[in-house]
């Protein structure tokens, strides 16, 4: 039960519940209510919110973690997932960067793979809400890094939410590199609404939108719609993307490029 001398607010409680579900794979409502010193109805509401965000799935008497949530919670897991495909896509993406440009990067590990290759292309200005990109490029010769502030989310290692989105709207970039959780029926889907806020703001303020899609994105599903693929100027996929998928994209007038190397 929660310590009466140290009250836990709603957001903190939900974060603790989220982590417990991810760590154990399953939690009981009555157990959570006892641990946090709240009613079962309060826990039900917490689980409803976390389920809507895609972190878990409510079941009778409790909740279980979702495969997508487990995959994306760990930055290390995200970086190793389809790492070769992301590297290939990032190398191909560099042809869309020219010295002197303002380059925007979202909080995806696909964009981080691009960031790893930007140090030799300066001078550049890099705009991002992703802390690993700020840490990687900050102080590099020829690169100016502008970090988008906001609510820091350790599960994404990024600054998200309304404040980050508002700051993004004050920026103007020449090219944006971003990714998404899943692609279903020609639309980008994402698990987090907070992330979508910032991504949409970056999309609104760039001259060129480049979407980075390794083949695994076509095998997943997510809750929230981000944008149709046709909203992007370039969609880069890796060579392991099925030919039928690439053909479907082209038939739908999606401006797709295949990273071969």
CORPE-V94577 format. One record per backbone hydrogen bond with DSSP energy under -0.5 kcal/mol. NH is the residue of the N-H (numbers start at 0). CO is the residue of the C=O. If there is no record, write none. Layout:
BEGIN
NH | CO
NH | CO
END
This chain:
BEGIN
5 | 2
8 | 6
12 | 8
13 | 9
14 | 10
15 | 11
16 | 12
17 | 13
18 | 14
19 | 15
20 | 16
21 | 17
22 | 18
23 | 19
24 | 20
26 | 62
28 | 60
31 | 27
32 | 28
33 | 29
34 | 30
35 | 31
36 | 32
37 | 32
42 | 38
43 | 39
44 | 40
45 | 41
46 | 42
47 | 43
48 | 44
49 | 45
50 | 46
51 | 47
52 | 48
53 | 50
54 | 49
55 | 49
56 | 63
58 | 61
61 | 58
62 | 26
63 | 56
64 | 24
65 | 54
69 | 65
70 | 66
71 | 67
72 | 68
73 | 69
74 | 72
77 | 73
78 | 74
79 | 75
80 | 76
82 | 79
85 | 81
86 | 82
87 | 83
88 | 84
89 | 85
90 | 86
91 | 87
92 | 88
93 | 89
93 | 90
94 | 91
95 | 92
96 | 93
99 | 122
100 | 97
102 | 100
102 | 124
103 | 101
103 | 174
104 | 126
105 | 176
111 | 107
112 | 108
113 | 109
114 | 110
115 | 111
116 | 113
117 | 114
120 | 117
121 | 118
122 | 141
123 | 141
124 | 100
125 | 143
126 | 102
127 | 145
128 | 104
130 | 128
130 | 156
131 | 156
132 | 129
133 | 129
134 | 130
135 | 131
136 | 132
137 | 133
139 | 136
142 | 139
143 | 123
144 | 142
145 | 125
145 | 143
146 | 144
147 | 127
148 | 146
150 | 159
151 | 149
152 | 157
153 | 151
155 | 152
156 | 152
157 | 152
158 | 128
159 | 150
159 | 157
160 | 193
163 | 159
164 | 160
165 | 161
166 | 162
167 | 163
168 | 164
169 | 165
169 | 166
170 | 167
172 | 204
173 | 101
174 | 101
175 | 207
176 | 103
177 | 175
177 | 209
180 | 188
181 | 188
182 | 216
183 | 186
186 | 183
187 | 226
188 | 181
189 | 223
192 | 190
195 | 191
196 | 192
197 | 193
198 | 194
199 | 195
200 | 196
201 | 197
202 | 198
203 | 199
204 | 200
205 | 202
206 | 172
209 | 175
209 | 207
210 | 208
210 | 233
211 | 177
212 | 210
212 | 235
216 | 213
217 | 214
218 | 215
219 | 216
223 | 189
225 | 187
226 | 187
228 | 185
230 | 227
231 | 228
232 | 208
233 | 208
234 | 254
235 | 210
236 | 234
236 | 256
237 | 212
238 | 258
240 | 237
245 | 241
246 | 242
247 | 243
248 | 244
249 | 245
250 | 246
251 | 247
252 | 249
253 | 248
255 | 253
256 | 234
258 | 236
258 | 256
259 | 257
END
